[in-house]
């Protein structure tokens, strides 16, 4: 089954207002997956290494779970960190038929081409 993907670009302020940094562009990618494909797709997003946050929503837009990802978490300790999250995703996959994944990437991270 093919995932439905769309990418939207928005602009946000730098996280530290005291820092003299320009505004960063944020890319939000929305992916629809079946409940059974949820865990595998999440693993793929984590392994990509350029994902900053994943929000899991129902088809109606109700937020079920938000998982913040940072380079440090992705680069080290992935197995220990991800085990409880993968268990929760597995349980979630058993009770929902389809979900939307909202994937947040910052400027410099290449969003996948649709």
C-alpha positions in Angstrom: 0.0 0.0 0.0 1.3 3.4 -0.9 1.6 6.1 1.7 0.0 9.5 0.9 2.6 12.2 1.4 2.5 16.0 1.2 5.1 18.6 2.3 4.4 22.1 3.5 7.0 24.8 4.3 6.5 27.2 7.2 8.8 29.7 8.9 9.5 29.8 12.6 11.7 31.9 14.9 15.0 30.5 16.2 14.5 28.7 19.5 16.7 31.1 21.5 15.5 34.7 21.0 18.7 36.1 22.5 20.8 34.5 19.9 21.4 36.5 16.7 20.3 33.8 14.4 18.1 34.3 11.3 14.7 32.6 11.1 14.8 29.0 10.3 12.5 27.3 7.7 10.6 24.3 9.0 9.3 21.6 6.7 6.2 19.6 7.7 5.6 16.4 5.9 2.3 14.6 6.4 2.2 10.9 5.8 -0.8 8.6 6.0 -0.1 5.0 7.0 -2.0 2.0 8.0 -1.9 0.9 11.7 0.1 -2.2 10.7 2.8 -0.1 8.9 3.1 2.5 11.7 6.1 0.9 13.6 8.1 0.2 10.4 7.5 3.8 9.0 8.5 5.3 12.4 11.7 3.2 12.4 12.5 4.5 8.9 12.0 8.1 10.0 14.3 7.7 13.0 17.0 6.1 10.9 16.9 9.0 8.4 18.5 11.1 11.1 17.1 14.4 9.9 13.7 14.3 11.6 13.2 16.7 14.5 9.7 15.6 15.7 7.0 13.1 14.8 3.4 13.8 15.7 1.0 10.8 15.4 -2.6 11.8 14.7 -5.9 10.1 14.0 -7.6 10.6 10.6 -9.7 13.3 12.2 -6.6 15.2 13.4 -6.7 14.2 17.1 -3.1 14.1 18.4 -2.3 10.6 19.9 1.4 11.0 20.5 4.3 13.4 20.0 7.8 12.1 19.8 10.6 14.7 19.8 13.8 13.5 18.1 17.2 15.2 18.4 20.5 14.3 16.7 21.9 13.1 20.0 19.1 10.7 20.5 19.3 9.4 17.0 23.1 9.1 17.0 23.5 7.4 20.3 21.5 5.0 22.4 18.9 4.5 19.7 17.9 0.9 20.8 17.5 1.7 24.5 15.7 5.0 23.8 13.3 3.6 21.1 12.2 0.4 22.8 9.4 1.8 24.9 8.2 4.1 22.1 8.1 1.2 19.7 6.1 -0.8 22.2 3.6 2.0 22.5 3.4 2.4 18.8 2.8 -1.4 18.4 -0.1 -1.2 20.9 -1.4 1.9 19.1 -1.2 0.1 15.7 -3.5 -2.6 17.1 -6.3 -0.2 17.8 -6.3 2.2 14.8 -6.7 1.4 11.2 -5.0 4.5 9.7 -3.0 7.3 11.2 -1.4 10.5 10.0 2.3 11.1 10.8 3.3 14.8 10.9 7.1 14.9 10.4 8.9 18.1 11.3 12.3 18.9 9.6 14.3 22.1 9.8 16.1 24.0 7.1 19.1 22.2 5.8 17.4 18.9 6.2 16.2 17.8 2.8 12.5 16.9 2.7 11.9 13.8 0.6 10.5 14.5 -2.9 6.9 13.4 -3.3 
